[in-house]
Amino acid sequence: MELRERIRQAGLEVGFDQVGFAPADRPVHADAYLEWLEKGWHGEMAYMAREEAVLRRLSPLEALDGCRSLIVVSLSYAPASSGELPAAGSEAAAGRSLPVVARYAAGRDYHDVFEERLGALAGRVGELCPDARSKPYVDYGPVLERDHAQRAGLGWVGKNTLLIHPRLGSWLLLGELLTTVELEPDAPFVADHCGTCTRCIEACPTGAIRGARQLDARLCISYLTIELRGPIPEELRSLIGDRVFGCDICQEVCPWNDDAVSPGTTADELRPGGPLAPDTMRAWAEEMVAMSDEEFGERYRGTALRRPGREGMLRNLCVGLGNSGDAASRGVLKRCLEDPSPLVREHAAWALSRVREPVRGPSR
């Protein structure tokens, strides 16, 4: 118990907001995960269904030989105070031709932050247990992180499929340190505080939340704007609105986020900064259409916005401009019609079909 608490304190000292311990057992929701894959709800995320990745998600021992415990950590990216203005990408931006970006992507790429802090925590575990072997994971690794986080007592899995903590809400990023050290698990978080609330299900514009804790990624705006590499299905484009990278709708409507405030440990790194991009979708598209892939990668180095690549982001901006009805965007959309990417050209043509020529007054 003393060792466990020393490790917990070390995790807090390196900057995590929560530190919990889970057993290296088969995840509680393993069967639900396999059923999700069977339905094909992972879409084009083939890495989710690779045999070795599935095995690792079903058993931490497959990810780290001799694994005995999981040290599960969280970082909050909630507002630093209840009075902080919403990040670009909130409902406050709707209807003003502003690019809507998920809150987590408004600052530094959280993967880099986690890697640094998990590395520091692994070093502290090594000092306390010289024979220990540890392996860090962020969400790109094959670990069912929310399952382990719930078993480590960090919150419950809400109807929107996200982990929710009573004080921190769902503005949480998760990571794990798999270790060969045997540590007594924390008590799991068993209470379900969602109750009868269905706001997240009702608010999802594409119907991606098929029911409580049932997410069809193929319909999720985050998947469509970040993970999907091909065309966005035409029947879903108008439902995306002006969200050009990710989506926070199911979190914005969650009552558990009404008073969620960050402890402040991550404010400098994960709080909205920048600006990372021009203020309007039109200006952003004008900047991006003139970039090469290499220039795009350099421009957005160290941020999550690199994930879709120039082609994916320009595709998203075309959809956003088409939904905005901004007649002044026709010029940049016509430039996008000449882009080397067939994907960009297709979405630019769709957007132009929805944006009318500006109405001119009578000549004098």
Contacts in CASP RR format, 6 or more apart in sequence:
PFRMAT RR
TARGET T0000
AUTHOR 0000-0000-0000
METHOD contacts of the structure
MODEL  1
MELRERIRQAGLEVGFDQVGFAPADRPVHADAYLEWLEKGWHGEMAYMAR
EEAVLRRLSPLEALDGCRSLIVVSLSYAPASSGELPAAGSEAAAGRSLPV
VARYAAGRDYHDVFEERLGALAGRVGELCPDARSKPYVDYGPVLERDHAQ
RAGLGWVGKNTLLIHPRLGSWLLLGELLTTVELEPDAPFVADHCGTCTRC
IEACPTGAIRGARQLDARLCISYLTIELRGPIPEELRSLIGDRVFGCDIC
QEVCPWNDDAVSPGTTADELRPGGPLAPDTMRAWAEEMVAMSDEEFGERY
RGTALRRPGREGMLRNLCVGLGNSGDAASRGVLKRCLEDPSPLVREHAAW
ALSRVREPVRGPSR
1 184 0 8 1.000
3 128 0 8 1.000
3 129 0 8 1.000
3 181 0 8 1.000
3 183 0 8 1.000
4 21 0 8 1.000
4 183 0 8 1.000
4 184 0 8 1.000
6 128 0 8 1.000
7 19 0 8 1.000
7 71 0 8 1.000
7 121 0 8 1.000
7 124 0 8 1.000
7 125 0 8 1.000
7 128 0 8 1.000
7 181 0 8 1.000
7 183 0 8 1.000
8 19 0 8 1.000
8 20 0 8 1.000
8 21 0 8 1.000
10 121 0 8 1.000
10 124 0 8 1.000
10 125 0 8 1.000
10 128 0 8 1.000
11 19 0 8 1.000
11 71 0 8 1.000
11 73 0 8 1.000
11 117 0 8 1.000
11 121 0 8 1.000
11 124 0 8 1.000
12 19 0 8 1.000
13 124 0 8 1.000
14 117 0 8 1.000
14 120 0 8 1.000
14 121 0 8 1.000
14 124 0 8 1.000
15 75 0 8 1.000
15 117 0 8 1.000
15 265 0 8 1.000
15 266 0 8 1.000
16 73 0 8 1.000
16 74 0 8 1.000
16 75 0 8 1.000
16 117 0 8 1.000
16 121 0 8 1.000
16 265 0 8 1.000
17 73 0 8 1.000
17 74 0 8 1.000
17 75 0 8 1.000
17 76 0 8 1.000
17 168 0 8 1.000
17 172 0 8 1.000
17 262 0 8 1.000
17 263 0 8 1.000
17 265 0 8 1.000
17 266 0 8 1.000
18 73 0 8 1.000
18 74 0 8 1.000
18 154 0 8 1.000
18 165 0 8 1.000
18 168 0 8 1.000
19 71 0 8 1.000
19 72 0 8 1.000
19 73 0 8 1.000
20 71 0 8 1.000
20 72 0 8 1.000
20 73 0 8 1.000
20 152 0 8 1.000
20 153 0 8 1.000
20 154 0 8 1.000
20 186 0 8 1.000
21 69 0 8 1.000
21 70 0 8 1.000
21 71 0 8 1.000
21 72 0 8 1.000
21 152 0 8 1.000
21 183 0 8 1.000
21 184 0 8 1.000
21 185 0 8 1.000
21 186 0 8 1.000
22 69 0 8 1.000
22 70 0 8 1.000
22 72 0 8 1.000
22 148 0 8 1.000
22 149 0 8 1.000
22 151 0 8 1.000
22 152 0 8 1.000
22 185 0 8 1.000
22 186 0 8 1.000
22 188 0 8 1.000
23 69 0 8 1.000
23 70 0 8 1.000
23 151 0 8 1.000
23 185 0 8 1.000
24 59 0 8 1.000
24 60 0 8 1.000
24 61 0 8 1.000
24 66 0 8 1.000
24 67 0 8 1.000
24 68 0 8 1.000
24 69 0 8 1.000
24 70 0 8 1.000
24 178 0 8 1.000
25 60 0 8 1.000
26 58 0 8 1.000
26 59 0 8 1.000
27 33 0 8 1.000
27 57 0 8 1.000
27 58 0 8 1.000
27 144 0 8 1.000
27 147 0 8 1.000
27 148 0 8 1.000
27 151 0 8 1.000
28 147 0 8 1.000
28 150 0 8 1.000
28 151 0 8 1.000
29 144 0 8 1.000
29 147 0 8 1.000
29 157 0 8 1.000
30 57 0 8 1.000
30 58 0 8 1.000
30 144 0 8 1.000
30 147 0 8 1.000
32 213 0 8 1.000
33 57 0 8 1.000
33 58 0 8 1.000
33 144 0 8 1.000
34 54 0 8 1.000
36 42 0 8 1.000
37 48 0 8 1.000
37 49 0 8 1.000
37 54 0 8 1.000
39 216 0 8 1.000
40 218 0 8 1.000
41 215 0 8 1.000
41 216 0 8 1.000
41 217 0 8 1.000
41 218 0 8 1.000
42 48 0 8 1.000
42 49 0 8 1.000
42 217 0 8 1.000
43 217 0 8 1.000
43 218 0 8 1.000
43 223 0 8 1.000
44 227 0 8 1.000
44 228 0 8 1.000
44 229 0 8 1.000
44 230 0 8 1.000
45 217 0 8 1.000
45 223 0 8 1.000
45 227 0 8 1.000
47 53 0 8 1.000
52 62 0 8 1.000
52 142 0 8 1.000
53 141 0 8 1.000
53 142 0 8 1.000
54 142 0 8 1.000
55 62 0 8 1.000
56 62 0 8 1.000
56 63 0 8 1.000
56 141 0 8 1.000
56 142 0 8 1.000
56 143 0 8 1.000
57 142 0 8 1.000
57 143 0 8 1.000
57 144 0 8 1.000
60 67 0 8 1.000
60 70 0 8 1.000
60 143 0 8 1.000
60 178 0 8 1.000
61 67 0 8 1.000
63 135 0 8 1.000
63 137 0 8 1.000
63 142 0 8 1.000
63 143 0 8 1.000
63 178 0 8 1.000
64 133 0 8 1.000
64 134 0 8 1.000
64 135 0 8 1.000
64 178 0 8 1.000
64 179 0 8 1.000
64 180 0 8 1.000
66 133 0 8 1.000
66 180 0 8 1.000
67 135 0 8 1.000
67 178 0 8 1.000
67 179 0 8 1.000
67 180 0 8 1.000
68 179 0 8 1.000
68 180 0 8 1.000
68 181 0 8 1.000
68 182 0 8 1.000
68 183 0 8 1.000
69 178 0 8 1.000
69 179 0 8 1.000
69 181 0 8 1.000
69 182 0 8 1.000
69 183 0 8 1.000
69 185 0 8 1.000
70 143 0 8 1.000
70 148 0 8 1.000
70 152 0 8 1.000
70 176 0 8 1.000
70 177 0 8 1.000
70 178 0 8 1.000
70 179 0 8 1.000
71 121 0 8 1.000
71 125 0 8 1.000
71 176 0 8 1.000
71 177 0 8 1.000
71 178 0 8 1.000
71 179 0 8 1.000
71 183 0 8 1.000
72 145 0 8 1.000
72 148 0 8 1.000
72 149 0 8 1.000
72 152 0 8 1.000
72 154 0 8 1.000
72 174 0 8 1.000
72 175 0 8 1.000
72 176 0 8 1.000
73 117 0 8 1.000
73 118 0 8 1.000
73 121 0 8 1.000
73 174 0 8 1.000
73 175 0 8 1.000
73 176 0 8 1.000
73 177 0 8 1.000
74 149 0 8 1.000
74 154 0 8 1.000
74 163 0 8 1.000
74 165 0 8 1.000
74 168 0 8 1.000
74 172 0 8 1.000
74 173 0 8 1.000
74 174 0 8 1.000
74 175 0 8 1.000
75 110 0 8 1.000
75 113 0 8 1.000
75 114 0 8 1.000
75 117 0 8 1.000
75 172 0 8 1.000
75 173 0 8 1.000
75 265 0 8 1.000
75 266 0 8 1.000
75 270 0 8 1.000
76 168 0 8 1.000
76 171 0 8 1.000
76 172 0 8 1.000
76 173 0 8 1.000
76 260 0 8 1.000
76 262 0 8 1.000
76 263 0 8 1.000
76 264 0 8 1.000
76 265 0 8 1.000
76 266 0 8 1.000
77 103 0 8 1.000
77 104 0 8 1.000
77 110 0 8 1.000
77 171 0 8 1.000
77 172 0 8 1.000
77 173 0 8 1.000
77 262 0 8 1.000
77 266 0 8 1.000
77 270 0 8 1.000
77 271 0 8 1.000
78 168 0 8 1.000
78 169 0 8 1.000
78 171 0 8 1.000
78 257 0 8 1.000
78 260 0 8 1.000
78 261 0 8 1.000
78 262 0 8 1.000
79 86 0 8 1.000
79 260 0 8 1.000
79 261 0 8 1.000
79 262 0 8 1.000
79 271 0 8 1.000
80 261 0 8 1.000
80 262 0 8 1.000
80 264 0 8 1.000
80 267 0 8 1.000
80 271 0 8 1.000
81 261 0 8 1.000
82 259 0 8 1.000
82 261 0 8 1.000
85 92 0 8 1.000
86 92 0 8 1.000
86 93 0 8 1.000
87 101 0 8 1.000
87 103 0 8 1.000
87 106 0 8 1.000
87 272 0 8 1.000
88 98 0 8 1.000
88 99 0 8 1.000
88 100 0 8 1.000
88 101 0 8 1.000
88 106 0 8 1.000
88 272 0 8 1.000
88 275 0 8 1.000
89 98 0 8 1.000
89 99 0 8 1.000
89 100 0 8 1.000
89 101 0 8 1.000
89 102 0 8 1.000
89 103 0 8 1.000
89 243 0 8 1.000
89 248 0 8 1.000
90 100 0 8 1.000
90 103 0 8 1.000
90 248 0 8 1.000
90 252 0 8 1.000
91 252 0 8 1.000
93 99 0 8 1.000
93 100 0 8 1.000
93 242 0 8 1.000
94 100 0 8 1.000
94 242 0 8 1.000
95 242 0 8 1.000
95 324 0 8 1.000
97 242 0 8 1.000
97 280 0 8 1.000
97 281 0 8 1.000
97 282 0 8 1.000
97 321 0 8 1.000
97 324 0 8 1.000
97 325 0 8 1.000
97 326 0 8 1.000
97 329 0 8 1.000
98 242 0 8 1.000
98 279 0 8 1.000
98 280 0 8 1.000
98 281 0 8 1.000
99 242 0 8 1.000
99 244 0 8 1.000
99 245 0 8 1.000
99 277 0 8 1.000
99 280 0 8 1.000
99 281 0 8 1.000
99 284 0 8 1.000
99 317 0 8 1.000
99 320 0 8 1.000
100 241 0 8 1.000
100 242 0 8 1.000
100 243 0 8 1.000
100 244 0 8 1.000
100 245 0 8 1.000
100 246 0 8 1.000
100 247 0 8 1.000
101 244 0 8 1.000
101 245 0 8 1.000
101 246 0 8 1.000
101 276 0 8 1.000
101 277 0 8 1.000
101 305 0 8 1.000
102 222 0 8 1.000
102 243 0 8 1.000
102 245 0 8 1.000
102 246 0 8 1.000
102 247 0 8 1.000
102 248 0 8 1.000
103 171 0 8 1.000
103 248 0 8 1.000
103 251 0 8 1.000
103 272 0 8 1.000
104 110 0 8 1.000
104 171 0 8 1.000
104 173 0 8 1.000
104 270 0 8 1.000
104 304 0 8 1.000
105 245 0 8 1.000
105 246 0 8 1.000
105 303 0 8 1.000
105 304 0 8 1.000
105 305 0 8 1.000
106 271 0 8 1.000
106 272 0 8 1.000
106 273 0 8 1.000
106 276 0 8 1.000
107 269 0 8 1.000
107 270 0 8 1.000
107 271 0 8 1.000
107 272 0 8 1.000
107 273 0 8 1.000
107 274 0 8 1.000
107 276 0 8 1.000
107 303 0 8 1.000
108 269 0 8 1.000
108 270 0 8 1.000
108 302 0 8 1.000
108 303 0 8 1.000
109 302 0 8 1.000
109 303 0 8 1.000
109 304 0 8 1.000
109 306 0 8 1.000
110 138 0 8 1.000
110 173 0 8 1.000
110 269 0 8 1.000
110 270 0 8 1.000
110 304 0 8 1.000
111 138 0 8 1.000
111 139 0 8 1.000
111 140 0 8 1.000
111 304 0 8 1.000
112 302 0 8 1.000
113 266 0 8 1.000
113 269 0 8 1.000
113 270 0 8 1.000
114 136 0 8 1.000
114 138 0 8 1.000
114 173 0 8 1.000
114 175 0 8 1.000
115 136 0 8 1.000
115 138 0 8 1.000
118 136 0 8 1.000
118 137 0 8 1.000
118 138 0 8 1.000
118 175 0 8 1.000
118 177 0 8 1.000
119 136 0 8 1.000
121 136 0 8 1.000
121 177 0 8 1.000
122 134 0 8 1.000
122 136 0 8 1.000
122 177 0 8 1.000
123 134 0 8 1.000
125 132 0 8 1.000
125 134 0 8 1.000
125 177 0 8 1.000
125 179 0 8 1.000
125 181 0 8 1.000
126 132 0 8 1.000
126 134 0 8 1.000
129 181 0 8 1.000
131 180 0 8 1.000
132 179 0 8 1.000
132 180 0 8 1.000
132 181 0 8 1.000
133 179 0 8 1.000
133 180 0 8 1.000
134 177 0 8 1.000
134 178 0 8 1.000
134 179 0 8 1.000
134 180 0 8 1.000
134 181 0 8 1.000
135 177 0 8 1.000
135 178 0 8 1.000
135 179 0 8 1.000
136 175 0 8 1.000
136 176 0 8 1.000
136 177 0 8 1.000
136 178 0 8 1.000
137 143 0 8 1.000
137 145 0 8 1.000
137 175 0 8 1.000
137 176 0 8 1.000
137 177 0 8 1.000
137 178 0 8 1.000
138 175 0 8 1.000
139 145 0 8 1.000
139 173 0 8 1.000
139 174 0 8 1.000
139 175 0 8 1.000
143 176 0 8 1.000
143 178 0 8 1.000
145 174 0 8 1.000
145 175 0 8 1.000
145 176 0 8 1.000
146 157 0 8 1.000
146 161 0 8 1.000
146 162 0 8 1.000
146 163 0 8 1.000
146 174 0 8 1.000
147 157 0 8 1.000
148 176 0 8 1.000
149 155 0 8 1.000
149 163 0 8 1.000
149 174 0 8 1.000
150 156 0 8 1.000
150 157 0 8 1.000
150 163 0 8 1.000
150 188 0 8 1.000
150 189 0 8 1.000
151 185 0 8 1.000
151 188 0 8 1.000
152 185 0 8 1.000
152 186 0 8 1.000
152 188 0 8 1.000
153 186 0 8 1.000
153 187 0 8 1.000
153 188 0 8 1.000
153 189 0 8 1.000
154 163 0 8 1.000
154 165 0 8 1.000
154 172 0 8 1.000
154 174 0 8 1.000
154 189 0 8 1.000
155 163 0 8 1.000
155 164 0 8 1.000
155 165 0 8 1.000
155 166 0 8 1.000
155 189 0 8 1.000
156 163 0 8 1.000
156 164 0 8 1.000
156 189 0 8 1.000
156 190 0 8 1.000
156 191 0 8 1.000
156 192 0 8 1.000
156 193 0 8 1.000
156 194 0 8 1.000
157 163 0 8 1.000
157 164 0 8 1.000
157 213 0 8 1.000
158 164 0 8 1.000
158 170 0 8 1.000
158 192 0 8 1.000
158 194 0 8 1.000
158 200 0 8 1.000
158 212 0 8 1.000
158 213 0 8 1.000
159 194 0 8 1.000
159 197 0 8 1.000
159 198 0 8 1.000
159 200 0 8 1.000
159 201 0 8 1.000
159 209 0 8 1.000
159 211 0 8 1.000
159 212 0 8 1.000
159 213 0 8 1.000
160 170 0 8 1.000
160 200 0 8 1.000
160 201 0 8 1.000
160 209 0 8 1.000
160 215 0 8 1.000
160 250 0 8 1.000
160 251 0 8 1.000
160 254 0 8 1.000
161 209 0 8 1.000
161 213 0 8 1.000
161 214 0 8 1.000
161 215 0 8 1.000
162 170 0 8 1.000
162 172 0 8 1.000
162 250 0 8 1.000
162 251 0 8 1.000
163 170 0 8 1.000
163 172 0 8 1.000
163 174 0 8 1.000
164 170 0 8 1.000
164 172 0 8 1.000
164 193 0 8 1.000
164 194 0 8 1.000
164 254 0 8 1.000
164 256 0 8 1.000
165 172 0 8 1.000
166 193 0 8 1.000
166 256 0 8 1.000
167 260 0 8 1.000
168 260 0 8 1.000
168 262 0 8 1.000
168 263 0 8 1.000
169 254 0 8 1.000
169 256 0 8 1.000
169 257 0 8 1.000
169 260 0 8 1.000
170 251 0 8 1.000
170 254 0 8 1.000
170 256 0 8 1.000
170 257 0 8 1.000
170 260 0 8 1.000
171 251 0 8 1.000
171 257 0 8 1.000
171 260 0 8 1.000
171 262 0 8 1.000
173 270 0 8 1.000
193 256 0 8 1.000
194 212 0 8 1.000
197 255 0 8 1.000
198 212 0 8 1.000
199 253 0 8 1.000
199 254 0 8 1.000
199 255 0 8 1.000
200 209 0 8 1.000
200 249 0 8 1.000
200 250 0 8 1.000
200 251 0 8 1.000
200 253 0 8 1.000
200 254 0 8 1.000
201 207 0 8 1.000
201 209 0 8 1.000
201 211 0 8 1.000
201 212 0 8 1.000
203 249 0 8 1.000
203 250 0 8 1.000
203 252 0 8 1.000
203 253 0 8 1.000
204 249 0 8 1.000
204 250 0 8 1.000
205 221 0 8 1.000
205 239 0 8 1.000
205 240 0 8 1.000
205 241 0 8 1.000
205 249 0 8 1.000
206 219 0 8 1.000
206 220 0 8 1.000
206 221 0 8 1.000
206 224 0 8 1.000
206 236 0 8 1.000
206 239 0 8 1.000
206 240 0 8 1.000
207 216 0 8 1.000
207 219 0 8 1.000
208 215 0 8 1.000
208 216 0 8 1.000
208 217 0 8 1.000
208 218 0 8 1.000
208 219 0 8 1.000
208 220 0 8 1.000
208 221 0 8 1.000
208 223 0 8 1.000
209 215 0 8 1.000
209 216 0 8 1.000
209 250 0 8 1.000
210 216 0 8 1.000
217 223 0 8 1.000
217 227 0 8 1.000
219 236 0 8 1.000
220 247 0 8 1.000
221 239 0 8 1.000
221 240 0 8 1.000
221 243 0 8 1.000
221 246 0 8 1.000
221 247 0 8 1.000
221 249 0 8 1.000
222 246 0 8 1.000
222 247 0 8 1.000
224 232 0 8 1.000
224 233 0 8 1.000
224 236 0 8 1.000
224 240 0 8 1.000
225 232 0 8 1.000
225 240 0 8 1.000
225 243 0 8 1.000
225 244 0 8 1.000
225 245 0 8 1.000
225 246 0 8 1.000
225 247 0 8 1.000
225 308 0 8 1.000
225 316 0 8 1.000
226 245 0 8 1.000
226 246 0 8 1.000
226 307 0 8 1.000
226 308 0 8 1.000
229 312 0 8 1.000
230 315 0 8 1.000
230 343 0 8 1.000
231 315 0 8 1.000
231 343 0 8 1.000
231 346 0 8 1.000
231 347 0 8 1.000
232 240 0 8 1.000
232 315 0 8 1.000
232 316 0 8 1.000
232 319 0 8 1.000
232 347 0 8 1.000
234 350 0 8 1.000
237 319 0 8 1.000
237 323 0 8 1.000
237 347 0 8 1.000
237 350 0 8 1.000
238 323 0 8 1.000
240 316 0 8 1.000
240 319 0 8 1.000
240 320 0 8 1.000
240 323 0 8 1.000
241 319 0 8 1.000
241 320 0 8 1.000
241 323 0 8 1.000
241 324 0 8 1.000
242 281 0 8 1.000
242 320 0 8 1.000
242 323 0 8 1.000
242 324 0 8 1.000
243 320 0 8 1.000
244 281 0 8 1.000
244 284 0 8 1.000
244 313 0 8 1.000
244 316 0 8 1.000
244 317 0 8 1.000
244 319 0 8 1.000
244 320 0 8 1.000
245 304 0 8 1.000
245 305 0 8 1.000
245 308 0 8 1.000
245 313 0 8 1.000
245 316 0 8 1.000
251 257 0 8 1.000
262 271 0 8 1.000
276 300 0 8 1.000
276 303 0 8 1.000
276 305 0 8 1.000
277 284 0 8 1.000
277 287 0 8 1.000
277 305 0 8 1.000
278 284 0 8 1.000
278 286 0 8 1.000
278 287 0 8 1.000
281 317 0 8 1.000
281 320 0 8 1.000
281 321 0 8 1.000
281 324 0 8 1.000
281 326 0 8 1.000
281 329 0 8 1.000
282 321 0 8 1.000
282 326 0 8 1.000
282 328 0 8 1.000
282 329 0 8 1.000
282 332 0 8 1.000
284 317 0 8 1.000
285 314 0 8 1.000
285 317 0 8 1.000
285 318 0 8 1.000
285 321 0 8 1.000
285 329 0 8 1.000
285 332 0 8 1.000
285 333 0 8 1.000
285 336 0 8 1.000
286 332 0 8 1.000
286 335 0 8 1.000
288 296 0 8 1.000
288 310 0 8 1.000
288 313 0 8 1.000
288 314 0 8 1.000
288 317 0 8 1.000
289 314 0 8 1.000
289 332 0 8 1.000
289 335 0 8 1.000
289 336 0 8 1.000
289 339 0 8 1.000
291 299 0 8 1.000
291 310 0 8 1.000
292 310 0 8 1.000
293 309 0 8 1.000
293 310 0 8 1.000
293 311 0 8 1.000
296 306 0 8 1.000
296 309 0 8 1.000
296 310 0 8 1.000
296 313 0 8 1.000
297 306 0 8 1.000
297 309 0 8 1.000
297 310 0 8 1.000
300 306 0 8 1.000
305 313 0 8 1.000
308 315 0 8 1.000
308 316 0 8 1.000
311 341 0 8 1.000
311 343 0 8 1.000
311 344 0 8 1.000
312 343 0 8 1.000
312 344 0 8 1.000
314 336 0 8 1.000
314 339 0 8 1.000
314 341 0 8 1.000
314 344 0 8 1.000
315 341 0 8 1.000
315 343 0 8 1.000
315 344 0 8 1.000
315 347 0 8 1.000
318 333 0 8 1.000
318 336 0 8 1.000
318 344 0 8 1.000
318 347 0 8 1.000
318 348 0 8 1.000
318 350 0 8 1.000
318 351 0 8 1.000
319 347 0 8 1.000
319 350 0 8 1.000
319 351 0 8 1.000
320 351 0 8 1.000
321 329 0 8 1.000
321 332 0 8 1.000
321 333 0 8 1.000
321 351 0 8 1.000
321 355 0 8 1.000
322 329 0 8 1.000
322 333 0 8 1.000
322 350 0 8 1.000
322 351 0 8 1.000
322 352 0 8 1.000
322 354 0 8 1.000
322 355 0 8 1.000
323 354 0 8 1.000
324 355 0 8 1.000
325 354 0 8 1.000
325 355 0 8 1.000
325 356 0 8 1.000
326 355 0 8 1.000
327 355 0 8 1.000
327 356 0 8 1.000
327 357 0 8 1.000
327 358 0 8 1.000
328 358 0 8 1.000
329 351 0 8 1.000
329 355 0 8 1.000
330 352 0 8 1.000
330 355 0 8 1.000
330 357 0 8 1.000
330 358 0 8 1.000
333 348 0 8 1.000
333 351 0 8 1.000
333 352 0 8 1.000
333 355 0 8 1.000
334 348 0 8 1.000
334 352 0 8 1.000
336 344 0 8 1.000
336 345 0 8 1.000
336 347 0 8 1.000
336 348 0 8 1.000
336 351 0 8 1.000
337 345 0 8 1.000
337 348 0 8 1.000
337 349 0 8 1.000
337 352 0 8 1.000
338 345 0 8 1.000
339 345 0 8 1.000
339 348 0 8 1.000
END
